[in-house]
Amino acid sequence: MDILEKIEKLRKERGWSINNLAMEALLTQSTLNNIYTRKTEPKISTLRSICNAFGITLSEFFTDDETEYGINAELVRRVRSLSNEQKEALLILLQSIK
C-alpha cells in the first residue's frame, strides 16, 4: 500500500473528509488537496502532522496493517484514540477480566 492509499484508508476509517483531516493535522486544506490532486507523497513534516492527527507515530504508519508487535494494529489505534478517562475505564475493565 502506498502512502496516499494509507492516508486515505486511515481517513475513511475515521469518517473524516479531507477538510476534517486538514483541521486535525493543523494543515491547510489546499496542502492536502495538492497531495491528492498531484498524487505526490507528502513531505515528512506534513506526514508527521497527518500521523499526529490519526494518533499514530510515523513508525506505526509504516507498520504492516495486520500486526504491530504481535498485537492487532486496529486495536492499538483505537485505544490510542480514547480519552484519558476512557483509557482508565478500559484498564479497569481489562483488570476485572481474569
HELIX and SHEET records of a PDB file:
HELIX    1   1 ILE A    3  GLU A   13  1                                  11    
HELIX    2   2 ILE A   18  ALA A   25  1                                   8    
HELIX    3   3 GLN A   29  ARG A   38  1                                  10    
HELIX    4   4 ILE A   44  PHE A   54  1                                  11    
HELIX    5   5 LEU A   58  PHE A   61  1                                   4    
HELIX    6   6 ALA A   73  ARG A   80  1                                   8    
HELIX    7   7 ASN A   84  SER A   96  1                                  13    
SHEET    1   A 2 THR A  67  GLU A  68  0                                        
SHEET    2   A 2 ILE A  71  ASN A  72 -1                                        
END                                                                             
